[in-house]
Amino acid sequence: MTLPPLVDPAAALSRDEVGRYSRHLIIPDVGMAGQKRLKNAKVLVIGAGGLGSPTLMYLAAAGVGTIGIVDFDVVDESNLQRQVIHGQSDIGIPKAQSAKNSMLEINPYITVVTHEVALSNENAVELFSQYDLILDGADNFATRYLVNDAAILAGKPYVWGSIYRFEGQVSVFWESAPDGLGINYRDLYPQAPPPGMVPSCAEGGVLGILCATIGSIMGTEAIKLICGIGESLLGRLMVYDALEMTFRTVRIRKDPAGAKVTELIDYDDFCGVVSDEAQAAAADSTLTPSEVKARLDDGAPVALIDVRDPVEWDIVHLPGATLIPKGEFESGEGLGKIPQDRPVVLYCRTGIRSAEVLAMVKSAGFADATHIQGGITAWAQQVDPSMPIY
Ligand SMILES: Nc1ncnc2c1ncn2[C@@H]1O[C@H](COP(=O)(O)OP(=O)(O)OP(=O)(O)O)[C@@H](O)[C@H]1O
């Protein structure tokens, strides 16, 4: 369906702007009103990488008045095969800054705001609330679910794209859209794929020019939403196959079983992302649920620590465990609560958060610390099938 324009028109275009945007102004569907809407629009793009590059360049050229860029990374030589907003002389400089320089070179009449930070639970909703529309050009599942949930909480629409080798996907999500369907990314992908199942572009490669195709569709959807023209991809998934040269669109239906998003969660845990530090800490300090059960049955002294959140503890927890949520280790107060006189065994839901806490606990000097592989979920599967799995 055609959605109402997302943005009100700006008061006026200058004489120079009229000249610059003349090929837009003479399209009846855009016209003066549409171009003024673009001028008044505030769009935030996550990632100045493969997808962000063409999107940012064309949104700048189109005269989107305020464009924010979130990226924490610096330009690397291996980026230049596809991240065409950056050039050889940008290697080593922050991507957000490099992108801003290129965009202002394309169009000095716009405002570019750089956010050289990682999008996180701490900043996402606040950042999104400053913009009309979000574009997700990130390359990892944890960020995708964070963008989705933060957009829901901020009440904002967003355009999402993803690429791999010769194939790309694009859609628009907007939980509180005036169409009443309320489609979000979780309706399409309720669960993140198991870690390692879907390789990243860094692992599997990507045809550089694919970014231009998918990024420019994302930019097109952004312009349509801002101006309120055409059929949005809201509620539809577009799949592009460059080798077969086919575009297919499939309808996305609201998942009636989908949980309502009311707060941000631990996205690394949700997506099974383990940091390098946590992997190193867990390498020789991981016990299976059966091994821990055997120790407890033998009466061995063990400080069994549950690092999940209190709401999860209320659902189910292991007998004899003590709750010290991961957040308390991050704020520094958790370490002081660990008994010093016994080996420490940590657990969480799936073994991701406990591996992160294990790294902190070990570097604080607790040499005899381990965690349970697969967490309380594996415990329920392998040791006690009567326990609920959530
Ligand atoms: N949470 C996040 N916050 C800010 N920027 C992010 C976040 N997640 C991803 N990005 C950025 O999104 C961009 C994605 O670009 P792209 O997919 O081309 O990957 P890349 O990291 O540049 O390349 P490669 O992984 O192949 O080295 C990157 O510039 C990355 O820094």
PDBQT file of the ligand as one rigid body, heavy atoms in Angstrom, charges set to zero:
ROOT
HETATM    1  N1  LIG A 401      26.734  -2.260  15.817  1.00  0.00    +0.000 N 
HETATM    2  C1  LIG A 401      27.302  -1.501  14.873  1.00  0.00    +0.000 A 
HETATM    3  N2  LIG A 401      27.513  -0.193  15.102  1.00  0.00    +0.000 NA
HETATM    4  C2  LIG A 401      28.103   0.592  14.173  1.00  0.00    +0.000 A 
HETATM    5  N3  LIG A 401      28.518   0.138  12.981  1.00  0.00    +0.000 NA
HETATM    6  C3  LIG A 401      28.328  -1.153  12.693  1.00  0.00    +0.000 A 
HETATM    7  C4  LIG A 401      27.709  -2.036  13.616  1.00  0.00    +0.000 A 
HETATM    8  N4  LIG A 401      27.677  -3.273  13.055  1.00  0.00    +0.000 NA
HETATM    9  C5  LIG A 401      28.232  -3.144  11.833  1.00  0.00    +0.000 A 
HETATM   10  N5  LIG A 401      28.639  -1.884  11.612  1.00  0.00    +0.000 N 
HETATM   11  C6  LIG A 401      29.301  -1.355  10.416  1.00  0.00    +0.000 C 
HETATM   12  O1  LIG A 401      28.540  -1.740   9.290  1.00  0.00    +0.000 OA
HETATM   13  C7  LIG A 401      29.408  -1.821   8.160  1.00  0.00    +0.000 C 
HETATM   14  C8  LIG A 401      29.059  -3.051   7.380  1.00  0.00    +0.000 C 
HETATM   15  O2  LIG A 401      29.814  -3.039   6.220  1.00  0.00    +0.000 OA
HETATM   16  P1  LIG A 401      30.239  -4.347   5.441  1.00  0.00    +0.000 P 
HETATM   17  O3  LIG A 401      29.129  -5.311   5.447  1.00  0.00    +0.000 OA
HETATM   18  O4  LIG A 401      30.703  -3.964   4.102  1.00  0.00    +0.000 OA
HETATM   19  O5  LIG A 401      31.368  -4.978   6.360  1.00  0.00    +0.000 OA
HETATM   20  P2  LIG A 401      32.858  -4.580   6.760  1.00  0.00    +0.000 P 
HETATM   21  O6  LIG A 401      32.947  -4.853   8.214  1.00  0.00    +0.000 OA
HETATM   22  O7  LIG A 401      33.275  -3.232   6.307  1.00  0.00    +0.000 OA
HETATM   23  O8  LIG A 401      33.663  -5.609   5.891  1.00  0.00    +0.000 OA
HETATM   24  P3  LIG A 401      34.324  -7.008   6.218  1.00  0.00    +0.000 P 
HETATM   25  O9  LIG A 401      33.495  -7.642   7.308  1.00  0.00    +0.000 OA
HETATM   26  O10 LIG A 401      34.263  -7.749   4.931  1.00  0.00    +0.000 OA
HETATM   27  O11 LIG A 401      35.717  -6.685   6.658  1.00  0.00    +0.000 OA
HETATM   28  C9  LIG A 401      30.840  -1.820   8.687  1.00  0.00    +0.000 C 
HETATM   29  O12 LIG A 401      31.459  -0.621   8.307  1.00  0.00    +0.000 OA
HETATM   30  C10 LIG A 401      30.684  -1.937  10.194  1.00  0.00    +0.000 C 
HETATM   31  O13 LIG A 401      31.680  -1.220  10.891  1.00  0.00    +0.000 OA
ENDROOT
TORSDOF 0
